[in-house]
Amino acid sequence: MTDVLLHELAHARAGDKGDTSILSVFPLDDADYGWLCEVLTVERVVEHLGEHLRGHVTRYEVPLVQGVQLVCQHALDGGVTTSLAVDTHGKALSSRLLAMRVPAPTR
């Protein structure tokens, strides 16, 4: 089985609430939604983003919009108003996530 970079088949949005980063990932092709749900597991996300996450990650499947949402607690070094980090909103986390290698879908 061949691996691909997630960004080859999906795009992502990032949001924040306090010290929580919310990453939403959507397949470029709606037909790949099932594949995305299979490969985008909490375990894989934590393994890939581990150094940037200090809290629990909760995953939600959102079939009405063909997306997967990851709520990453304690991922923003305290949040926008308290962090000295360059990326206080955590927007770069979505790009980091899309750089993850995943098994390619079988079509």
C-alpha positions as CSV (number, residue, x, y, z in Angstrom):
1,M,0.0,0.0,0.0
2,T,1.3,3.4,-1.0
3,D,1.4,6.4,1.4
4,V,0.4,9.9,0.5
5,L,0.7,13.2,2.2
6,L,-2.8,14.1,3.6
7,H,-2.7,17.5,1.8
8,E,-2.8,15.6,-1.5
9,L,-6.3,14.5,-0.9
10,A,-7.7,16.8,1.8
11,H,-7.8,20.4,3.0
12,A,-8.1,21.8,6.5
13,R,-9.3,24.7,8.6
14,A,-8.2,25.7,12.0
15,G,-10.0,27.6,14.8
16,D,-9.3,28.3,18.4
17,K,-11.1,28.8,21.7
18,G,-8.8,29.7,24.6
19,D,-6.1,27.0,24.8
20,T,-8.0,24.6,22.5
21,S,-7.3,24.2,18.8
22,I,-10.0,22.9,16.6
23,L,-8.9,21.3,13.3
24,S,-11.4,20.4,10.6
25,V,-10.3,18.2,7.7
26,F,-12.3,17.7,4.5
27,P,-11.5,15.4,1.6
28,L,-11.0,17.2,-1.8
29,D,-13.4,14.5,-3.2
30,D,-16.5,13.7,-1.2
31,A,-16.0,10.0,-2.3
32,D,-12.9,9.9,-0.1
33,Y,-14.9,10.8,3.1
34,G,-15.0,7.1,4.3
35,W,-11.2,6.8,3.7
36,L,-10.6,10.0,5.6
37,C,-12.6,8.7,8.6
38,E,-10.5,5.5,8.5
39,V,-7.1,7.1,8.3
40,L,-7.5,10.2,10.4
41,T,-7.5,8.6,13.9
42,V,-6.7,10.2,17.2
43,E,-3.7,7.9,17.5
44,R,-2.3,9.0,14.2
45,V,-2.9,12.7,14.9
46,V,-1.3,12.5,18.4
47,E,1.7,10.6,16.9
48,H,2.1,13.2,14.2
49,L,1.4,16.4,16.2
50,G,2.5,15.0,19.6
51,E,5.1,17.7,20.4
52,H,2.5,20.4,19.8
53,L,-0.2,18.8,21.9
54,R,-0.3,18.7,25.7
55,G,-3.9,17.6,26.2
56,H,-6.6,15.3,25.1
57,V,-7.7,15.1,21.5
58,T,-11.4,14.4,20.7
59,R,-12.4,13.3,17.2
60,Y,-15.8,13.9,15.6
61,E,-17.1,12.6,12.3
62,V,-19.3,15.2,10.6
63,P,-20.9,13.4,7.6
64,L,-23.3,16.2,6.7
65,V,-20.3,18.2,5.6
66,Q,-18.0,15.3,4.8
67,G,-15.5,16.3,7.4
68,V,-13.6,15.1,10.5
69,Q,-13.1,17.5,13.4
70,L,-10.3,17.2,15.9
71,V,-10.6,19.2,19.2
72,C,-7.1,19.5,20.7
73,Q,-7.0,20.7,24.2
74,H,-4.0,22.5,25.7
75,A,-2.5,22.9,22.2
76,L,-2.0,26.7,22.1
77,D,0.4,27.4,25.0
78,G,-2.3,29.1,27.0
79,G,-4.2,30.7,24.2
80,V,-4.1,34.0,22.3
81,T,-4.1,36.4,25.2
82,T,-1.5,34.6,27.3
83,S,0.9,32.9,24.9
84,L,4.2,34.3,23.6
85,A,4.1,31.8,20.7
86,V,4.4,33.1,17.2
87,D,1.2,31.2,16.1
88,T,-1.1,32.0,19.0
89,H,-4.2,31.0,17.1
90,G,-2.7,27.6,16.1
91,K,-3.3,28.1,12.3
92,A,-0.1,26.3,11.5
93,L,-1.4,23.2,13.2
94,S,-3.7,22.5,10.3
95,S,-0.7,22.7,7.9
96,R,1.3,20.5,10.1
97,L,-1.5,18.0,10.1
98,L,-1.8,18.0,6.4
99,A,1.9,17.1,6.2
100,M,1.0,13.7,7.8
101,R,1.7,10.6,5.7
102,V,-1.4,8.3,5.4
103,P,-2.2,5.2,3.4
104,A,-3.6,6.1,0.0
105,P,-7.2,5.2,-0.6
106,T,-8.0,2.2,-2.7
107,R,-10.2,3.1,-5.6
